[in-house]
Amino acid sequence: MERLMEFAVSVPDFRRTGKGNFRHKLSDILVLIILGRASNCCDRPGIIAFGKHNLRKFRSMGMLRNGVPSELTLFRVEQGLDEHCLAERMSEFMASFRKELSARADETDIICIDGKAMRGTTQENGRNPDIVSAYSSNAGITLATEACREKSNEITAVPVLLDKIDVCGSIITADAMCMQKDIVDKIRQKNGDFVIELKANQRSLRYGIEDRLKWHAPVQVFREGPELEHGRIETRIYRTYDGLPLIEDTDKWGGAMTVVEFEAHTVKKSTGAQTCERRLYVSSLSADTPASFLGSVIRRHWSIESMHWSLDCNFKQDRTKRKTTRAARNLDTLQRIVHALFSIWRGKRKKRSDKTTGTAELMRRLSMSFTQLMRFMAQK
């Protein structure tokens, strides 16, 4: 709770503090929004009702001396906050927890990069704002975000995002959109490693590797499964290859790379229907790296997709309408902070049942009691 208050106080006030009277502190409003959303209040009327119901308890903490802000005030705050500054303060808030949780995990940090469209907001060109984020799979928190410009895409936003985080000693995972020379060079310059999917957007590289794979034996092979999950029996096979004889222009990509071939054989239990999926990945890690480790890195990239799913299903992000891109990004930043609070709580708990508790279940518990919410925030 102390760190959350420090974050709220650090956000600069966009209002004219030298003139006029202010009924509510900006820090009080931000804490009210975050705690309200953590208690399963996903819209402004719900947050106001949450504040009124617990007003005496807020006042005992020295907050909301002049009552609960109105819905119009909450609207003005979302519209008026500097979205870039709020995102920077979020990154600073996450950085201290990242070091603490990564030290407990005692393993290489996997940083997943992916974009998400804010479907509740539409820009003048008819497109939804796209926000690219860097997500620590070990800590379960968003490290930084960067909004794509109105007439641009993730390719230009990812290098800016990489400048905001420390990737030294970490492994970056990303989809095929990030298989660009500037992005690969940026990761290498910052002493990080990468595992990036390879598709037809790099046509000559992709098809050149596919043609040469037929004539080369893998360095390692790792078989995982069969496993029964979600009504499907899946067997996964990972093959690693030395990239030097497979990649024609290694100098373009900054040096030697490893090629990972992934095959997934799936049998649907109810019907017996069989499918086979094949993907290619390139990595800066050595070909001697265990194929089982590379396989786990590839699978852990889905953690950022799970986080995006949680924002949509638990926090109703796609169903929340916002008129401007600024308000949409501020909403996204605050929701990611709430999501991180749950991940931080799980990371600090010792009981296995607590570590596996879902976000929806935690939100249900916290919505039942303000005392329970304060105990949750006081977790050490």
Steps between C-alpha positions, in 0.01 A plus 500: 500500500788737576650447153161554341463830685850602389402426141178705527680797654771490231250551216507873409173688537372630165272753668588866567624454853580871534139610453161385615386265773548125480265273688695180429868415484609332179679230700176420688310467173761266349507277809119491504493392133764228551345358816153517349608306192679246719164451678325413172363849429575534131316824418475852643160457675630182665816677622291786644269254679808319636639831632173604665454160664851516652526878547552485878784253457662715232477803730662304783795456261515875440338485156186642337454774763242673280309188403503285188571670164217511247485303178581819306813547710615146424435569132710818509786317675513227236489760223746741658784279625812499286493143364877488440581620851253258659654210304849604614390509864349155454835371369678641805239341727548161330882514496544455876265202508671345197835486679341353811293234324775407253740445790250260656450316171880456463485442124548687175229758450283448191368830361208457260419774250164526325238755400135534599226702334272715720175393335286730713653806331500595132735757350415744223646263240262226615771291669527403866799632697770234527715479815820293498616373838799323654385237749721316750391137494688423824351787701162510322507880461508747212838675493421772246257597225522700179206614287529461125468825312180556306656424160758247619520149643690281747820498293576863588366477857705199619847668478364791709357250748834318528671827594273525805598169663812317610534185291858412596513129583134448406340314210259691275217306338285648226287411200605524135425874481816564708729307265657824374866596476461813716329304778749213496793745504344693789469182710858398427630850583327486839664159573177307486402180319190432294271226375284634215255318277584491131225536239458612140545869580872412467438301185854423383618410851200281576493302175878478483510332841213267409683382187828437681347324801440191288875442463612565858468293814384671820749566777243402764149356509261528794162328516234617745180312566254360418301721737125534546398866522168668417359186340802453272789254508806694390855389424766766444835447329782758501800470268794741518739569211821694465403809301832555319437253213129588489503880496655651191559856626604469865679837496170676434359359825801582714664158523430133556150384582330174593197368312227325700241283324184441700243234414176446688290188437150531643217249532158627604377258763129526419524439125846355441578772244874547455690818413866581455651847541855600407679824591850640465684722749839667493702572812825666600556223756763238422402181318637313802222647716276211613204457268277454805594849622433658160166320492403643839598851383280464192203381705540775760441764236132411540508660846458845342202371303351375827553844652322664205216250538474591870477871417210427267311244708565610859540875452266529196752711310360441150145578618601826668437796268742793498469797263869588466825309459641673809214381721531148355869479578455638851232237559735230371784618728282498813357158417850356451596631845201321654587181311860530626383532861343154476815351342720661768277353772530154347875535462542578870276225630643164609189281487454324168124559509558877529746502210246333272202716599350666192447873454121466488498313833723762665278782375194321638663461842615862520157632398345341807692691768708819520692341787589210272616752240729674751645168611567421136677835451705449819653174373876489555 
